[in-house]
Amino acid sequence: MAGTAHEYLPDPEAVTKLGYESYHRVADGVTAVDLAAEACRVALKNAGLGIADVDLIVLGHSDIPQYLGWDPSAAVARALDAQGTPTVLFTQSCAAWSLALDHAAGAMALSPDTGTVLVAMVNVVSETHTNRMDFNGTIASDGAAAAVLRRGHPRLRRLSSASFTNPEFADLFRIDIGGSAHPVPPPGRTHRDLDPMIAVYEHFGADPERFGRFIGEVVGRFTDVVDHALARAGRDRSELTRLVYFNDSQRAIHGAADAIGIHVARTNAELARRLGHMGAADQLVSLHLHAEAGELAPGDLVALAGVASPGMHWFCTLLKA
């Protein structure tokens, strides 16, 4: 972190205030498809399966894609040498993983022929479009995670999920240049000269009271979706063993833990310090590392939850370890 922060910020010390110690940046030439496909290969190997055993591939992609008018989920399937396996793509920013798990569960419920689903999440920051250290209060990382979901598997079972979207905030944190509305930057400027935070300031009209209400809603909606998911599973907060939030700043993760009454030691706060924010991959990466470290006992109730923008979306998925 210390050796590269000057590439992104005039004041490198600013990143330390967020609580991050390191982040991940792919080597030049490594793409999101490369990362996602490699994560899938590892997941399949760990499950003792081949790509021919997979009935559905679901990809979540939370940053700028390599091309327009293109489906990265099909490109990942090709990299895996899948033969006719259906693929689905989710691009709903940091919430993509939750929607992907819901889709996988729905596919299994609707089709008896769908018994094995390969879910992959990937985030590779487009350095052309955004500044990974000066975007939305996090330090953005590149990374991918994949999981094999199997009908009837005894561990890490999905119990329920809940989500909420406030469309009032649909334009917050959007990248204004590059889409069909404004395909290229104004003469003499680049994509990174146009700060997405401007839309946030404009939305609230520099009114501190309106912004304060917004922050209150961020926390309130978060607790609402956690409670809603718990209610759907017939559980309550007292039964929660662990919260896996997205890899936000330390202050934000501590705030989320306090809001639902769980000790911060039972969150991914320490993982977030060294991982950085990997977009839609955060929850699956952290879940894997918690499991690998022996921090999840059979029967533990785990809430994977967070807030995602643009959107703005609040989401929670409950798992039984």
N, C-alpha and C positions, 0 to 999 in steps of 0.2 A: 504493500500500500504506500509506504513512505517514499519508495523509489520512483513511483509513477504518478502520484497525485498531482505533481506539478504540470503534467501533460493535460490535465483537465480543469484545474482550478488555479486562479491567481494566488489563493491562500490555501496551500495544501493542509494546513492545520485544521481547516474547517471540517474535513472528513472525520477527524478523530472525535469530534463532538457528537457524531452519530453513533459511535461505539463500535465501528467496524475495524478489524485488524488486518483483513486481507480480502481479496476478491479474485474471481477467476476470469481470465480473458483468453479466448481461443487463439491459437497460432494463426498467422496469416494463411488464408486459403482453406481453413477448416470451416465448413458450413453447418447450418442448423440441421440439415438432412444428415450430414456425416455424424453429428453428435447423437441425434435421435436414433439413427440406425445402430450405432455402436451400443447405446443403452439397451436397445431391444435385443441385440445378440446376447448381451450379458444376462438379461432377464430370462431369456429362453434357455440359455445354458444352465442357469441356476435352477430352473424348473424342470430340467431334464427333457425339454421339448425341442422340436424343430418348427420351422415356419409352417410346415404342412399341417401341423396340429392346431393351428390358430384359425378360428372361425371369423374373427373380426379384428381389424386394426383401427384403433382410435388415437389420433394425434392431436395434442394441444400445442399451439404455437403462439407465443405471447409477444413477439417483437415483429419488426418489419420483415416480411418475407423476401427471399432472394429475387423473386420476379413477381410481376403483376399478372393477373389472369392465369394463375398456376396453382396447382393443388399439392402442397408439400406432403400430405398423407400418402398420395399415390407415389410420390418420389421416394418416400421412405419404404413403402412396400416393394418398389422396384429394387432398391438397394439391398433388401432382405431376400430377394428372389422369390417373393410371394407369387403364386400362380392363381389369379382370379379371386383372391381374398378381398371381400369388401373393405373399404376404408372410409373413415369419417374424419373431418377436420374441424377443430374448435379454435377460434381465434379471439375469444372473449377475455383478452388480457390475462391478468393473474388469476381469474376465476375459471379458466379453461379446464383445469384439472378436476374441479368439482362436477362440472357439466359432463366431462368425459366419463367419470365414474357413474354418474346417473344414467348416461346413455348406455354404458355397458350393462348396467343392471337391468335397464329397460329392455335391451335386446335379448338378454337371457330370459326375462319374464315372458316376452312375446313369442320367442321362437325356441322350441325345444332343440333345434339343431345348433343353437349357439351356446356352446358350453365352455369355450375358452376364448377370452378376449385379451389382446395385447394392447395395453394403454401406455402411450409414451408422451412425455412433456418435454418441451425444449424452449430455450431462450438464448438467442445470440443477438447481442446489441448491435444495431446498425450504427457504427460510429459516424457515418455520413449524416444521419438524421438527428441523433441525440447525443448529449454529453452524459456518459454513464455515471458521472459523479455530481451532476447538477441538473436533475430532472424533476424528481418528485419526493425529495427528502430521504432517498435511499441511495446506496451504492449498487449499481446494477452489475450483475455477474452473468457470465455465459455458462450454461450447463444443461444437462438433460437427465431424465430419469425414466425408467420404464418398469412396468409391473405386469405380471401375468395374472389375470383374474379367471378363476375356475369355479364352475358351479359346484356348490357343496363343499368347498375347501374349508377345513376346520379352523384356520387361523386368519386373523386380520379380516374379519367379515364386516361388510358394510351393513349397518343397521338402519340408518336413515340419513336424510339430508334436508336442508332448508336454505332458501335464498330470498333476497329482496333486492329490487332495483329501484332507485330513485332517478327517473329520467330527467329531472330538473338539472342534474349535473352531467348530462350527456357530453357536453363540450369541454369539460375540465380535463386538462392534461393532453388534449389532442395535439397531434403534429399537423400543423396547418399546411405545410408545403409538401407536395409529393402525390397527393390524391388528385382526382379529376377536377376539383374546385380550383386548385392552384397547383398545377403540375410541376412548375419549376420556381425557384426563388427569384425575387426581383433582381434586376441587373446589379452586379457587384456584391451580392450577398450569397450566403450559403444556407443550407437547411439549419445548421447549428446556430446561425445568427438570430434565428427567430425562436425566442424562449417560450415553451408551452405554458410556463407559469403566468404569462401575460393574460391568458384567457381566464385563469383563476382569479387574478386581481380584478379584471374587468367584470367578471360575473358578480362579485360581491361589492363592486363599486367603491372599493376602499373603505367600506363600512365595517369597523371592528365588531359591532354587535352582530351583524349578519354572519360574519366569519365565525364568531364565537358560537352561534347557533349551529352552524355547519359542523364544527368540531364536536359539539354535543351530540349531533345526529350520528356522526361517524361511530361514536362509542355506543350510543343507545341502540342503533340498528344492529351493531355487532352482538350485543347481549341478547337482543330479540331473536336473531337467527340461531344462536346457540341454544337458547331456551326452546325454540320451536322444534329444532332437530331432536333435542332431548325428549320433549313431550311426545313426538312421533314415535320414539323408541320406548316410551314408557319409563323414562329415566329422569333424574334431576341433577342439578349441578353438584350436589354432595357426592355423587358417584363418579364424577370425572377424575380420571387418574392423570391425564396429560393433555395439554393444549399444544398443538402444532400450528403456530401462526405463520404468516409469511415472514420472510427474513427482513423485517423492517428494522428501524433504528432501535437501540436498546430502550429508549424512553417509550416508544410506541408499544413494544412487546410487554414491558412492565405494566403499562396502562391497560393493555388487553387482559393480562393476567389478573390485575386488581379488579377489573370490571366484572369478571365472572367468579372471583373468589378462589383462584388457584395460585399456589406459590410459584414464583417465577422460576424456581429450580425445576419445576415440572413442565417447563416450556422448552422451546427450541432457541432460547435467547443466546446461549453460549455457542450453538452451531451457527447462528446468524452472524456472530462476530467474524467468523473466519470464512463463511461461505459467500456473503453478499446476497443481494436479492436476485434470484434466478427466475423471476417471473412466475410462470405457471408451474415450474419444476420445483419450487420451494418445498411444498408440503410433502411430495413423494421423496425427494432427496432427504429431507430431515427425518421422515418416518423410517426410511431405510437405515439411516445412521443410528437412530435411537434403538431400532431392533437389533442391529449389528452389535451395538455396545451392551446388549443385554438389559436395556432399560424398559422393556415392555414385557410384562409377565402375562401368561395366559389369563384371559378374562378381563384384563385392564380395559377401561373405557376411555377411548382417545377421541378428542375433537380436533379435526383438521378444519381450520376456520380462518377467515380473514376478510379484507376489504379490497376491492379491485376498482381501478379506474384506468381508462375512461369507462364510463357507465352511468352511474356509479353502482357497484354491486357489493352486497354483503352475502357471505355464504358459509355454510358449515356442513361437514359430513362426519357422521359418527361411525367409528369402527370399534369392533370388539377384538382385542389382541388375541 
